[in-house]
């Protein structure tokens, strides 16, 4: 049986930090054509997105107003959101029912292709622990943030490095699979 693959794509500083104002202000200076091409290829492979509530809320407040070709594809993809909050879901989104990790497992069995997940936090940890995360695409940008959240705090897991891709201006994407 062919199953969908779940890929998480996450931006990191050299010191392993995600998010924060300095992070987002700094990482954008490293974008070039290779960065855009890699990101577009990854998005083009996706049939749907899997998002945690916090990422969904940030994206839903930002992306619907974007109109370039990447944004058009990004906005059109179905979104599956892990949340128990009474958050109103719009933007082509639906709530993952019941246990979110089990629901993602059912999504993976419902077809072939790729599911893409953006954002990192407790949901990512649960997906990794639950054996649902197939690849991590870690975008490493050549700056030290000094502050911000850790990628997967408290998680101990061995990973296999399967690919290194230069995406311009000193940034690389390290692709890992869980052992």
FIKOLZA-1660 file (N, C-alpha, C; in steps of 0.1 Angstrom, whole numbers, plus 5000, padded with zeros to 4 digits):
% residues 179
   i   px   py   pz ch aa at
   1 5008 4988 5000  A  X  N
   1 5000 5000 5000  A  X CA
   1 5009 5012 5000  A  X  C
   2 5006 5021 4991  A  X  N
   2 5014 5034 4990  A  X CA
   2 5007 5044 5000  A  X  C
   3 5016 5050 5008  A  X  N
   3 5011 5060 5018  A  X CA
   3 5017 5073 5014  A  X  C
   4 5010 5083 5018  A  X  N
   4 5016 5097 5017  A  X CA
   4 5027 5098 5027  A  X  C
   5 5036 5107 5023  A  X  N
   5 5048 5110 5032  A  X CA
   5 5045 5124 5038  A  X  C
   6 5049 5125 5051  A  X  N
   6 5048 5137 5058  A  X CA
   6 5061 5143 5060  A  X  C
   7 5063 5156 5054  A  X  N
   7 5076 5163 5055  A  X CA
   7 5073 5175 5063  A  X  C
   8 5083 5178 5073  A  X  N
   8 5083 5190 5080  A  X CA
   8 5094 5199 5074  A  X  C
   9 5091 5212 5072  A  X  N
   9 5100 5221 5066  A  X CA
   9 5101 5233 5076  A  X  C
  10 5113 5235 5082  A  X  N
  10 5115 5244 5093  A  X CA
  10 5128 5252 5091  A  X  C
  11 5127 5265 5093  A  X  N
  11 5138 5274 5093  A  X CA
  11 5145 5275 5106  A  X  C
  12 5159 5275 5106  A  X  N
  12 5167 5275 5118  A  X CA
  12 5179 5285 5117  A  X  C
  13 5183 5291 5128  A  X  N
  13 5195 5298 5128  A  X CA
  13 5207 5288 5131  A  X  C
  14 5219 5293 5129  A  X  N
  14 5231 5284 5132  A  X CA
  14 5230 5279 5146  A  X  C
  15 5225 5286 5156  A  X  N
  15 5225 5282 5169  A  X CA
  15 5212 5274 5173  A  X  C
  16 5205 5270 5162  A  X  N
  16 5193 5261 5164  A  X CA
  16 5181 5268 5169  A  X  C
  17 5179 5280 5167  A  X  N
  17 5167 5288 5171  A  X CA
  17 5157 5289 5160  A  X  C
  18 5145 5289 5164  A  X  N
  18 5134 5292 5155  A  X CA
  18 5126 5304 5160  A  X  C
  19 5120 5311 5150  A  X  N
  19 5111 5322 5154  A  X CA
  19 5118 5334 5160  A  X  C
  20 5110 5343 5165  A  X  N
  20 5115 5356 5171  A  X CA
  20 5117 5366 5160  A  X  C
  21 5115 5379 5164  A  X  N
  21 5116 5390 5155  A  X CA
  21 5130 5391 5147  A  X  C
  22 5141 5389 5155  A  X  N
  22 5154 5390 5148  A  X CA
  22 5155 5378 5138  A  X  C
  23 5150 5367 5141  A  X  N
  23 5151 5356 5132  A  X CA
  23 5144 5359 5118  A  X  C
  24 5132 5363 5119  A  X  N
  24 5124 5366 5106  A  X CA
  24 5130 5378 5099  A  X  C
  25 5135 5388 5106  A  X  N
  25 5141 5399 5099  A  X CA
  25 5154 5395 5092  A  X  C
  26 5161 5386 5098  A  X  N
  26 5175 5383 5093  A  X CA
  26 5174 5373 5082  A  X  C
  27 5166 5362 5084  A  X  N
  27 5167 5351 5074  A  X CA
  27 5163 5355 5060  A  X  C
  28 5154 5365 5059  A  X  N
  28 5150 5369 5045  A  X CA
  28 5161 5374 5036  A  X  C
  29 5172 5379 5042  A  X  N
  29 5183 5384 5034  A  X CA
  29 5190 5373 5027  A  X  C
  30 5188 5361 5031  A  X  N
  30 5195 5349 5024  A  X CA
  30 5187 5343 5013  A  X  C
  31 5175 5348 5010  A  X  N
  31 5167 5343 4999  A  X CA
  31 5174 5346 4985  A  X  C
  32 5174 5336 4977  A  X  N
  32 5178 5339 4963  A  X CA
  32 5170 5329 4954  A  X  C
  33 5174 5328 4941  A  X  N
  33 5166 5319 4932  A  X CA
  33 5166 5305 4936  A  X  C
  34 5177 5300 4942  A  X  N
  34 5178 5286 4946  A  X CA
  34 5169 5283 4958  A  X  C
  35 5168 5293 4967  A  X  N
  35 5159 5292 4979  A  X CA
  35 5145 5291 4974  A  X  C
  36 5141 5299 4965  A  X  N
  36 5127 5300 4960  A  X CA
  36 5124 5287 4952  A  X  C
  37 5134 5282 4944  A  X  N
  37 5132 5270 4936  A  X CA
  37 5130 5258 4945  A  X  C
  38 5138 5257 4955  A  X  N
  38 5137 5245 4965  A  X CA
  38 5123 5246 4972  A  X  C
  39 5120 5257 4977  A  X  N
  39 5107 5259 4984  A  X CA
  39 5095 5256 4975  A  X  C
  40 5096 5261 4962  A  X  N
  40 5085 5258 4953  A  X CA
  40 5084 5243 4949  A  X  C
  41 5095 5237 4947  A  X  N
  41 5095 5222 4944  A  X CA
  41 5089 5215 4956  A  X  C
  42 5092 5218 4968  A  X  N
  42 5087 5211 4980  A  X CA
  42 5072 5214 4981  A  X  C
  43 5068 5226 4979  A  X  N
  43 5053 5229 4979  A  X CA
  43 5046 5222 4968  A  X  C
  44 5052 5222 4956  A  X  N
  44 5045 5216 4944  A  X CA
  44 5043 5201 4946  A  X  C
  45 5051 5195 4955  A  X  N
  45 5049 5180 4957  A  X CA
  45 5038 5178 4967  A  X  C
  46 5033 5188 4974  A  X  N
  46 5023 5186 4984  A  X CA
  46 5009 5185 4979  A  X  C
  47 5001 5177 4985  A  X  N
  47 4987 5176 4982  A  X CA
  47 4979 5183 4993  A  X  C
  48 4985 5185 5005  A  X  N
  48 4978 5191 5016  A  X CA
  48 4989 5196 5026  A  X  C
  49 4984 5204 5035  A  X  N
  49 4993 5209 5046  A  X CA
  49 4987 5203 5059  A  X  C
  50 4996 5201 5069  A  X  N
  50 4993 5197 5082  A  X CA
  50 4999 5208 5091  A  X  C
  51 4991 5214 5099  A  X  N
  51 4996 5226 5107  A  X CA
  51 4991 5225 5122  A  X  C
  52 4999 5229 5131  A  X  N
  52 4995 5231 5145  A  X CA
  52 4987 5244 5145  A  X  C
  53 4979 5246 5156  A  X  N
  53 4971 5258 5157  A  X CA
  53 4978 5271 5156  A  X  C
  54 4989 5272 5163  A  X  N
  54 4996 5285 5163  A  X CA
  54 5001 5289 5149  A  X  C
  55 5007 5279 5142  A  X  N
  55 5012 5282 5129  A  X CA
  55 5000 5285 5120  A  X  C
  56 4989 5277 5121  A  X  N
  56 4978 5280 5113  A  X CA
  56 4973 5295 5115  A  X  C
  57 4972 5299 5127  A  X  N
  57 4967 5313 5130  A  X CA
  57 4976 5323 5124  A  X  C
  58 4990 5321 5125  A  X  N
  58 4999 5331 5119  A  X CA
  58 4998 5331 5104  A  X  C
  59 4998 5319 5098  A  X  N
  59 4997 5318 5083  A  X CA
  59 4983 5323 5078  A  X  C
  60 4972 5320 5085  A  X  N
  60 4959 5324 5080  A  X CA
  60 4957 5339 5081  A  X  C
  61 4965 5346 5090  A  X  N
  61 4965 5360 5090  A  X CA
  61 4974 5367 5080  A  X  C
  62 4983 5359 5074  A  X  N
  62 4993 5365 5065  A  X CA
  62 4991 5361 5050  A  X  C
  63 4990 5348 5048  A  X  N
  63 4990 5343 5034  A  X CA
  63 4978 5346 5025  A  X  C
  64 4966 5346 5030  A  X  N
  64 4955 5349 5021  A  X CA
  64 4957 5362 5013  A  X  C
  65 4964 5372 5018  A  X  N
  65 4966 5385 5012  A  X CA
  65 4977 5384 5001  A  X  C
  66 4985 5373 5001  A  X  N
  66 4996 5372 4991  A  X CA
  66 4990 5367 4978  A  X  C
  67 4996 5372 4967  A  X  N
  67 4990 5368 4953  A  X CA
  67 5000 5363 4943  A  X  C
  68 5013 5361 4947  A  X  N
  68 5022 5356 4937  A  X CA
  68 5019 5341 4934  A  X  C
  69 5027 5335 4925  A  X  N
  69 5024 5321 4921  A  X CA
  69 5026 5311 4933  A  X  C
  70 5036 5313 4941  A  X  N
  70 5038 5305 4953  A  X CA
  70 5027 5306 4962  A  X  C
  71 5023 5318 4965  A  X  N
  71 5011 5320 4974  A  X CA
  71 4998 5314 4969  A  X  C
  72 4996 5315 4956  A  X  N
  72 4984 5309 4950  A  X CA
  72 4983 5294 4953  A  X  C
  73 4994 5287 4951  A  X  N
  73 4995 5273 4954  A  X CA
  73 4994 5271 4970  A  X  C
  74 5001 5279 4977  A  X  N
  74 5001 5278 4992  A  X CA
  74 4987 5279 4997  A  X  C
  75 4980 5289 4992  A  X  N
  75 4966 5292 4997  A  X CA
  75 4956 5282 4993  A  X  C
  76 4958 5276 4981  A  X  N
  76 4949 5266 4976  A  X CA
  76 4949 5252 4982  A  X  C
  77 4961 5249 4988  A  X  N
  77 4962 5236 4994  A  X CA
  77 4952 5234 5005  A  X  C
  78 4946 5222 5007  A  X  N
  78 4938 5219 5019  A  X CA
  78 4947 5219 5031  A  X  C
  79 4942 5224 5042  A  X  N
  79 4950 5225 5054  A  X CA
  79 4942 5217 5065  A  X  C
  80 4950 5208 5072  A  X  N
  80 4945 5200 5083  A  X CA
  80 4952 5205 5096  A  X  C
  81 4944 5210 5105  A  X  N
  81 4949 5217 5117  A  X CA
  81 4947 5209 5130  A  X  C
  82 4957 5208 5137  A  X  N
  82 4957 5202 5150  A  X CA
  82 4953 5212 5161  A  X  C
  83 4941 5212 5166  A  X  N
  83 4937 5221 5176  A  X CA
  83 4925 5215 5184  A  X  C
  84 4925 5218 5197  A  X  N
  84 4913 5215 5205  A  X CA
  84 4906 5228 5209  A  X  C
  85 4912 5239 5205  A  X  N
  85 4906 5253 5208  A  X CA
  85 4894 5255 5199  A  X  C
  86 4886 5264 5203  A  X  N
  86 4874 5267 5195  A  X CA
  86 4878 5277 5184  A  X  C
  87 4890 5276 5179  A  X  N
  87 4894 5284 5168  A  X CA
  87 4886 5282 5156  A  X  C
  88 4881 5294 5150  A  X  N
  88 4873 5293 5138  A  X CA
  88 4883 5290 5126  A  X  C
  89 4881 5280 5119  A  X  N
  89 4890 5276 5108  A  X CA
  89 4884 5281 5095  A  X  C
  90 4891 5289 5088  A  X  N
  90 4888 5293 5074  A  X CA
  90 4900 5290 5065  A  X  C
  91 4901 5296 5055  A  X  N
  91 4913 5295 5046  A  X CA
  91 4916 5280 5042  A  X  C
  92 4905 5274 5037  A  X  N
  92 4906 5261 5032  A  X CA
  92 4911 5251 5042  A  X  C
  93 4906 5252 5055  A  X  N
  93 4911 5244 5066  A  X CA
  93 4900 5236 5073  A  X  C
  94 4905 5225 5078  A  X  N
  94 4896 5217 5087  A  X CA
  94 4904 5212 5098  A  X  C
  95 4897 5209 5109  A  X  N
  95 4902 5204 5122  A  X CA
  95 4906 5189 5120  A  X  C
  96 4917 5185 5125  A  X  N
  96 4920 5171 5126  A  X CA
  96 4912 5165 5137  A  X  C
  97 4904 5155 5134  A  X  N
  97 4895 5150 5145  A  X CA
  97 4902 5141 5155  A  X  C
  98 4897 5142 5167  A  X  N
  98 4902 5133 5178  A  X CA
  98 4917 5135 5181  A  X  C
  99 4924 5124 5182  A  X  N
  99 4938 5125 5185  A  X CA
  99 4945 5129 5172  A  X  C
 100 4952 5140 5172  A  X  N
 100 4957 5146 5160  A  X CA
 100 4968 5137 5153  A  X  C
 101 4976 5130 5161  A  X  N
 101 4986 5121 5156  A  X CA
 101 4980 5110 5148  A  X  C
 102 4970 5104 5154  A  X  N
 102 4963 5093 5148  A  X CA
 102 4956 5098 5135  A  X  C
 103 4950 5110 5136  A  X  N
 103 4943 5115 5124  A  X CA
 103 4953 5118 5113  A  X  C
 104 4965 5122 5116  A  X  N
 104 4976 5123 5105  A  X CA
 104 4979 5110 5100  A  X  C
 105 4980 5100 5108  A  X  N
 105 4982 5086 5103  A  X CA
 105 4972 5082 5093  A  X  C
 106 4959 5085 5096  A  X  N
 106 4948 5082 5087  A  X CA
 106 4949 5090 5074  A  X  C
 107 4954 5103 5075  A  X  N
 107 4956 5111 5063  A  X CA
 107 4967 5105 5054  A  X  C
 108 4977 5100 5060  A  X  N
 108 4988 5094 5053  A  X CA
 108 4984 5082 5045  A  X  C
 109 4974 5074 5051  A  X  N
 109 4970 5062 5045  A  X CA
 109 4959 5065 5034  A  X  C
 110 4954 5077 5033  A  X  N
 110 4943 5081 5024  A  X CA
 110 4948 5084 5010  A  X  C
 111 4960 5082 5007  A  X  N
 111 4965 5085 4994  A  X CA
 111 4980 5085 4992  A  X  C
 112 4985 5089 4981  A  X  N
 112 4999 5089 4978  A  X CA
 112 5003 5104 4978  A  X  C
 113 5016 5106 4975  A  X  N
 113 5020 5120 4975  A  X CA
 113 5026 5125 4988  A  X  C
 114 5025 5138 4990  A  X  N
 114 5032 5144 5002  A  X CA
 114 5022 5153 5009  A  X  C
 115 5024 5152 5022  A  X  N
 115 5017 5162 5031  A  X CA
 115 5029 5170 5037  A  X  C
 116 5027 5183 5037  A  X  N
 116 5038 5192 5042  A  X CA
 116 5033 5199 5055  A  X  C
 117 5043 5199 5064  A  X  N
 117 5040 5206 5077  A  X CA
 117 5050 5217 5079  A  X  C
 118 5045 5229 5082  A  X  N
 118 5053 5240 5086  A  X CA
 118 5051 5243 5101  A  X  C
 119 5061 5249 5107  A  X  N
 119 5060 5253 5121  A  X CA
 119 5065 5241 5129  A  X  C
 120 5071 5244 5141  A  X  N
 120 5076 5234 5149  A  X CA
 120 5072 5237 5164  A  X  C
 121 5068 5226 5171  A  X  N
 121 5064 5228 5185  A  X CA
 121 5060 5214 5190  A  X  C
 122 5051 5215 5200  A  X  N
 122 5046 5202 5206  A  X CA
 122 5040 5193 5196  A  X  C
 123 5033 5198 5186  A  X  N
 123 5027 5189 5176  A  X CA
 123 5037 5182 5168  A  X  C
 124 5048 5189 5164  A  X  N
 124 5059 5182 5157  A  X CA
 124 5065 5171 5166  A  X  C
 125 5067 5174 5179  A  X  N
 125 5072 5164 5188  A  X CA
 125 5064 5152 5188  A  X  C
 126 5050 5154 5189  A  X  N
 126 5041 5143 5190  A  X CA
 126 5041 5135 5177  A  X  C
 127 5042 5142 5166  A  X  N
 127 5043 5135 5153  A  X CA
 127 5056 5126 5152  A  X  C
 128 5067 5132 5156  A  X  N
 128 5079 5125 5156  A  X CA
 128 5079 5113 5165  A  X  C
 129 5074 5115 5177  A  X  N
 129 5073 5104 5187  A  X CA
 129 5063 5093 5183  A  X  C
 130 5052 5097 5175  A  X  N
 130 5042 5088 5171  A  X CA
 130 5045 5081 5157  A  X  C
 131 5058 5084 5152  A  X  N
 131 5062 5077 5140  A  X CA
 131 5055 5082 5127  A  X  C
 132 5050 5094 5128  A  X  N
 132 5042 5100 5116  A  X CA
 132 5051 5109 5107  A  X  C
 133 5062 5114 5113  A  X  N
 133 5070 5124 5105  A  X CA
 133 5080 5116 5097  A  X  C
 134 5080 5117 5084  A  X  N
 134 5089 5109 5075  A  X CA
 134 5102 5116 5072  A  X  C
 135 5101 5129 5070  A  X  N
 135 5113 5137 5067  A  X CA
 135 5113 5150 5074  A  X  C
 136 5125 5155 5078  A  X  N
 136 5126 5169 5083  A  X CA
 136 5135 5176 5074  A  X  C
 137 5130 5187 5068  A  X  N
 137 5139 5196 5060  A  X CA
 137 5142 5208 5068  A  X  C
 138 5154 5208 5073  A  X  N
 138 5159 5219 5082  A  X CA
 138 5167 5229 5074  A  X  C
 139 5161 5241 5073  A  X  N
 139 5168 5252 5066  A  X CA
 139 5177 5259 5076  A  X  C
 140 5190 5258 5074  A  X  N
 140 5199 5264 5083  A  X CA
 140 5205 5277 5076  A  X  C
 141 5202 5288 5083  A  X  N
 141 5206 5301 5078  A  X CA
 141 5219 5306 5086  A  X  C
 142 5229 5312 5079  A  X  N
 142 5241 5315 5084  A  X CA
 142 5241 5328 5093  A  X  C
 143 5234 5327 5104  A  X  N
 143 5235 5338 5114  A  X CA
 143 5231 5331 5127  A  X  C
 144 5236 5338 5138  A  X  N
 144 5233 5334 5151  A  X CA
 144 5222 5343 5157  A  X  C
 145 5211 5337 5160  A  X  N
 145 5199 5344 5165  A  X CA
 145 5201 5349 5180  A  X  C
 146 5207 5340 5188  A  X  N
 146 5210 5344 5202  A  X CA
 146 5198 5342 5211  A  X  C
 147 5186 5342 5205  A  X  N
 147 5173 5341 5213  A  X CA
 147 5163 5334 5204  A  X  C
 148 5153 5328 5210  A  X  N
 148 5143 5322 5202  A  X CA
 148 5140 5308 5208  A  X  C
 149 5130 5301 5202  A  X  N
 149 5127 5288 5207  A  X CA
 149 5136 5278 5201  A  X  C
 150 5137 5266 5208  A  X  N
 150 5145 5255 5203  A  X CA
 150 5136 5247 5193  A  X  C
 151 5143 5240 5184  A  X  N
 151 5136 5232 5174  A  X CA
 151 5127 5222 5181  A  X  C
 152 5132 5212 5188  A  X  N
 152 5123 5202 5194  A  X CA
 152 5128 5200 5209  A  X  C
 153 5125 5209 5218  A  X  N
 153 5131 5208 5231  A  X CA
 153 5126 5195 5238  A  X  C
 154 5135 5188 5245  A  X  N
 154 5132 5176 5252  A  X CA
 154 5131 5164 5244  A  X  C
 155 5133 5165 5231  A  X  N
 155 5132 5153 5222  A  X CA
 155 5146 5147 5221  A  X  C
 156 5147 5134 5223  A  X  N
 156 5159 5126 5220  A  X CA
 156 5156 5116 5209  A  X  C
 157 5162 5118 5198  A  X  N
 157 5159 5109 5186  A  X CA
 157 5171 5109 5177  A  X  C
 158 5175 5097 5172  A  X  N
 158 5185 5097 5162  A  X CA
 158 5179 5098 5148  A  X  C
 159 5186 5106 5140  A  X  N
 159 5181 5108 5126  A  X CA
 159 5192 5105 5116  A  X  C
 160 5188 5101 5104  A  X  N
 160 5198 5099 5093  A  X CA
 160 5198 5111 5084  A  X  C
 161 5210 5116 5081  A  X  N
 161 5211 5127 5071  A  X CA
 161 5210 5120 5057  A  X  C
 162 5200 5124 5049  A  X  N
 162 5199 5118 5036  A  X CA
 162 5202 5128 5024  A  X  C
 163 5203 5141 5027  A  X  N
 163 5206 5150 5016  A  X CA
 163 5210 5164 5022  A  X  C
 164 5219 5170 5015  A  X  N
 164 5223 5184 5019  A  X CA
 164 5222 5192 5006  A  X  C
 165 5214 5203 5007  A  X  N
 165 5211 5211 4995  A  X CA
 165 5215 5225 4998  A  X  C
 166 5224 5231 4990  A  X  N
 166 5227 5245 4991  A  X CA
 166 5216 5253 4985  A  X  C
 167 5210 5263 4992  A  X  N
 167 5199 5271 4987  A  X CA
 167 5203 5286 4986  A  X  C
 168 5216 5288 4985  A  X  N
 168 5220 5302 4983  A  X CA
 168 5224 5310 4995  A  X  C
 169 5234 5319 4992  A  X  N
 169 5239 5328 5002  A  X CA
 169 5243 5322 5016  A  X  C
 170 5248 5310 5015  A  X  N
 170 5253 5303 5027  A  X CA
 170 5243 5295 5034  A  X  C
 171 5231 5295 5029  A  X  N
 171 5220 5287 5036  A  X CA
 171 5220 5273 5030  A  X  C
 172 5217 5263 5038  A  X  N
 172 5215 5249 5033  A  X CA
 172 5203 5243 5039  A  X  C
 173 5198 5233 5032  A  X  N
 173 5187 5225 5037  A  X CA
 173 5193 5211 5040  A  X  C
 174 5192 5207 5053  A  X  N
 174 5196 5194 5057  A  X CA
 174 5183 5185 5058  A  X  C
 175 5183 5175 5050  A  X  N
 175 5171 5166 5050  A  X CA
 175 5174 5153 5058  A  X  C
 176 5166 5151 5068  A  X  N
 176 5168 5140 5078  A  X CA
 176 5156 5131 5077  A  X  C
 177 5158 5118 5080  A  X  N
 177 5147 5109 5082  A  X CA
 177 5149 5103 5096  A  X  C
 178 5138 5100 5103  A  X  N
 178 5139 5094 5117  A  X CA
 178 5145 5080 5115  A  X  C
 179 5153 5075 5124  A  X  N
 179 5157 5061 5124  A  X CA
 179 5147 5052 5130  A  X  C
% end
